[in-house]
């Protein structure tokens, strides 16, 4: 299962929790819970280096969302940074071969393709 939608949803749910409750601490807790869960998944699937890069990208997106929010408002800033995080997650983790089984038209991993002289 791809993790990019969950990475984006973590940003959206975090800010939604702040808006609904008025509590930045609650929003931070939602963001932290999502980061921890995703970090474990990324580490188990791709190793510590990929997990660290994605968690660093998430921290950077969090910081940039605040700066961008001053220019365009909070929801547009969160949507933009959530989309950026989804893209980074797809690029660094989810799009790797073997994560989701064979893609359409591809042989399963480890399958031997027939050569020109095979029947």
C-alpha positions as CSV (number, residue, x, y, z in Angstrom):
1,X,0.0,0.0,0.0
2,X,1.5,3.4,-0.9
3,X,2.3,5.8,1.9
4,X,2.1,9.1,0.0
5,X,-1.6,9.6,0.7
6,X,-1.0,9.0,4.4
7,X,1.8,11.5,4.4
8,X,-0.4,14.2,2.8
9,X,-3.3,13.3,5.1
10,X,-1.2,13.7,8.2
11,X,-0.5,17.3,7.3
12,X,-4.2,17.9,6.5
13,X,-5.5,16.2,9.6
14,X,-3.0,18.0,11.8
15,X,-4.1,21.4,10.7
16,X,-7.7,20.3,10.7
17,X,-7.3,19.3,14.4
18,X,-5.9,22.8,15.1
19,X,-8.8,24.5,13.3
20,X,-11.4,22.3,15.0
21,X,-10.1,22.5,18.5
22,X,-8.1,25.7,18.6
23,X,-5.2,23.7,20.1
24,X,-1.9,23.8,18.4
25,X,-0.7,21.1,20.8
26,X,-3.4,18.7,19.5
27,X,-2.4,19.4,15.9
28,X,1.3,18.8,16.8
29,X,0.3,15.5,18.4
30,X,-1.5,14.4,15.2
31,X,1.5,15.4,13.1
32,X,3.9,13.6,15.5
33,X,1.7,10.4,15.6
34,X,1.6,10.4,11.8
35,X,5.3,11.0,11.5
36,X,6.1,8.2,13.9
37,X,3.8,5.7,12.1
38,X,5.1,6.6,8.7
39,X,8.7,6.5,9.9
40,X,8.3,2.9,11.1
41,X,6.8,1.9,7.7
42,X,9.4,3.7,5.7
43,X,12.2,2.2,7.8
44,X,10.9,-1.3,7.5
45,X,10.3,-1.1,3.7
46,X,13.3,1.0,2.6
47,X,15.8,1.3,5.5
48,X,16.8,4.0,7.8
49,X,18.3,6.4,5.2
50,X,15.1,6.7,3.2
51,X,13.1,7.1,6.4
52,X,15.4,9.8,7.7
53,X,15.3,11.7,4.4
54,X,11.5,11.6,4.3
55,X,11.1,12.6,8.0
56,X,13.5,15.5,7.3
57,X,11.4,16.5,4.2
58,X,8.4,16.4,6.5
59,X,10.0,18.7,9.0
60,X,11.1,21.1,6.2
61,X,7.5,21.0,4.8
62,X,6.2,21.8,8.3
63,X,8.5,24.8,8.7
64,X,7.8,26.1,5.1
65,X,4.1,25.8,5.6
66,X,4.3,28.4,8.3
67,X,6.2,30.8,6.1
68,X,3.9,30.1,3.2
69,X,0.9,30.6,5.4
70,X,1.8,34.2,6.0
71,X,1.6,34.8,2.2
72,X,-1.4,32.7,1.1
73,X,-3.2,31.7,4.3
74,X,-3.1,28.6,6.4
75,X,-5.2,26.1,4.4
76,X,-3.6,26.9,1.0
77,X,-0.2,26.6,2.6
78,X,-1.1,23.2,4.2
79,X,-2.5,21.9,0.9
80,X,0.6,22.9,-1.0
81,X,3.0,21.4,1.6
82,X,0.9,18.2,1.9
83,X,1.1,17.8,-1.9
84,X,4.8,18.4,-1.8
85,X,5.2,15.8,0.9
86,X,3.1,13.3,-1.0
87,X,5.3,13.9,-4.1
88,X,8.5,13.4,-2.0
89,X,7.1,10.2,-0.5
90,X,6.1,8.9,-3.9
91,X,9.4,9.7,-5.4
92,X,11.7,8.4,-2.6
93,X,9.6,5.4,-1.4
94,X,6.4,4.4,-3.0
95,X,7.5,4.4,-6.6
96,X,10.3,1.9,-6.0
97,X,9.9,-1.4,-7.9
98,X,8.6,-4.3,-5.8
99,X,6.7,-2.2,-3.3
100,X,3.2,-2.9,-4.7
101,X,3.7,-6.0,-6.8
102,X,4.1,-5.9,-10.6
103,X,2.9,-2.9,-12.5
104,X,0.5,-3.4,-15.4
105,X,2.3,-5.2,-18.2
106,X,5.3,-6.2,-16.1
107,X,6.3,-9.7,-15.1
108,X,6.4,-10.4,-11.3
109,X,9.7,-9.7,-9.6
110,X,12.2,-12.5,-10.1
111,X,10.4,-13.8,-13.2
112,X,12.5,-14.8,-16.2
113,X,11.5,-13.2,-19.4
114,X,11.4,-15.5,-22.4
115,X,14.4,-15.2,-24.8
116,X,14.2,-15.2,-28.6
117,X,14.7,-19.0,-28.8
118,X,12.2,-20.1,-26.0
119,X,9.0,-21.7,-26.8
